[in-house]
Amino acid sequence: MDEGKAAIATVLAGDMKLAMGRQCDESKLRDLLVGSVFVLTHDNVAHFATTGPAGAQLMLMIAPEKDLNTDLLCQN
């Protein structure tokens, strides 16, 4: 991801689990229900995810990182 940019993703449908970090560790996966939002920035882009059998639909927006509410940022 470009420096200064952030990806804001909203789960629109389906089943999804997400965890932050470079190493896949299934014990860290958290359920993301429909309507859940997660934010990835240049500094915390490493993540892993799984979906259920039907997959998941996401809405993805790219925005300037400086304009984000920092309370929404994913933490490692």
C-alpha positions as CSV (number, residue, x, y, z in Angstrom):
1,M,0.0,0.0,0.0
2,D,1.2,3.5,-0.8
3,E,2.5,5.5,2.1
4,G,-0.1,8.0,3.3
5,K,-3.0,5.9,2.0
6,A,-5.4,3.6,4.0
7,A,-7.7,0.9,2.9
8,I,-11.1,0.9,4.6
9,A,-13.0,-2.3,4.1
10,T,-16.6,-3.1,5.1
11,V,-18.0,-6.6,5.1
12,L,-21.2,-6.5,3.0
13,A,-22.1,-10.2,3.0
14,G,-20.8,-13.6,3.9
15,D,-18.5,-15.0,6.6
16,M,-15.0,-13.7,7.1
17,K,-12.3,-14.0,9.7
18,L,-9.3,-11.6,9.9
19,A,-6.1,-11.3,12.0
20,M,-3.2,-9.0,11.8
21,G,0.4,-10.0,11.4
22,R,2.9,-11.6,9.0
23,Q,2.5,-15.1,10.3
24,C,-0.7,-17.1,9.8
25,D,-2.0,-18.0,13.3
26,E,-5.5,-19.3,13.2
27,S,-5.9,-18.7,17.0
28,K,-5.8,-14.9,16.3
29,L,-8.6,-14.9,13.7
30,R,-11.6,-12.8,14.7
31,D,-15.0,-13.1,13.2
32,L,-16.1,-10.1,11.1
33,L,-19.9,-9.9,11.0
34,V,-21.8,-8.2,8.2
35,G,-21.3,-4.5,8.7
36,S,-17.9,-4.9,10.3
37,V,-15.2,-2.4,9.2
38,F,-11.5,-2.8,9.3
39,V,-8.7,-0.4,8.3
40,L,-5.3,-1.2,6.9
41,T,-2.6,1.4,6.6
42,H,0.9,1.5,5.2
43,D,2.3,0.6,8.6
44,N,-0.1,-2.3,9.4
45,V,-0.9,-3.8,6.1
46,A,0.2,-7.4,6.9
47,H,-2.8,-9.6,7.6
48,F,-4.4,-12.9,6.9
49,A,-8.0,-13.9,6.4
50,T,-10.4,-16.8,5.7
51,T,-14.0,-16.9,4.5
52,G,-16.8,-19.4,4.8
53,P,-17.9,-21.7,1.9
54,A,-19.9,-18.9,0.3
55,G,-17.0,-16.4,0.5
56,A,-17.5,-12.8,1.5
57,Q,-18.3,-9.5,-0.2
58,L,-16.3,-6.5,0.8
59,M,-16.6,-2.8,-0.1
60,L,-13.1,-1.3,-0.3
61,M,-12.2,2.4,-0.2
62,I,-8.8,4.0,-0.4
63,A,-8.5,7.2,1.5
64,P,-5.8,9.6,2.8
65,E,-4.5,8.1,6.1
66,K,-4.3,11.5,7.7
67,D,-8.1,11.9,7.5
68,L,-8.8,8.7,9.4
69,N,-10.3,8.4,12.9
70,T,-7.4,6.6,14.6
71,D,-9.8,4.7,16.8
72,L,-10.7,2.6,13.8
73,L,-7.2,1.4,13.1
74,C,-6.4,-2.4,13.4
75,Q,-3.7,-3.1,16.0
76,N,-1.2,-6.0,15.8
